[in-house]
């Protein structure tokens, strides 16, 4: 089981807080995930299975063609930004 202290540490690094009941819920969810991972690791010859890299079979998928359209200029984008530097929008730091 993942310790509550570790979850609190990660939540603090991500700059959000949770109530004790939420930590319990998160611990239970991690427990389920870890059990599922353990189950998957016990599947015979699992390492020989090719990982899925796309959510559906690509040869059956009907993907649309990319269409190039006019986009905003850098000046137009930065016009509404509170802060910007070197043609980039500056945002508040959210993680350590």
N, C-alpha and C positions, 0 to 999 in steps of 0.2 A: 504494500500500500504506500502511496505517496504521502509523506508527512505534511500536516497542515502548515508547519513553519516554512517548508519549501514553497508551497503554494502562495503563502503570504509574501515571501521574498520576491517571487516572480510578479505578483500583482503590484507590489511596491515599485519594482523596476519599470513596469508598464504604466505606472501612475494611475492606478485605480484601486478602489477598496471594495471589499465584499463583507457581508455579514457572516457570522459563524455558520448559519444554516446553509448559505451558499457554498462555503468551503466543504461542508459535509456532502452536499450534492455533487460538487466537482470531484471530491475523492471517490465517491461511488461510481461516477462516470468513468474516471480513470481506471478503476478496478475492473469494470466491464471491458474496457478497451484492452487492458493488459491480459485479461483472460482470453479474449478473442485472438490477440497476437500469439499467445502461447498455443492456442488451438491450431492456428495456421502453421506455426513452426513445426507441429507434429505431423503435418501432411507429408506422406512419403514422396520423395523426389520433387519437393516443391521448388528446389533451386533450379530444376531443369525447365520449369514453366517460364515462358517469356512474359515479362511484365506488360500490363496493359498501359499503353501510353496515350490512348485516345478513348473517350467515353463510348464510342460506337465504332463499328466496323467501317473503315473509311471507304472501301469500295462499294458499300451499299448506301453511303450517305449522299445526300443531294445538297451540296454546299453551293451557296450563291457565289457569283463572281464578284471580286472586289471592284468597286467603282470609285474612281478618284473624283473627289468633289473639291470645290474651293474651300480653303480653310482660313482661319484667322491669321493675321500677321502677328509677329511678336509684339509689336506696339499695341495692337488691339487687345491682345491677351493681357498684357501688363497694365493697361489702362485701368482695369478694375481691381488690381491687386493692391492690398494694403501696403505690402513691402516687397521689394524685388531688388535683385543685384545680379549683374552679369547675365542679363536676359533670362533670369530664372525667378519664379515666385518663391519668396521666403515664407516658410511656415513655422509655427512654434515647435520646439523640440518636444517629442512625446515619449521618448525612451532615453535611458541613460547611455 
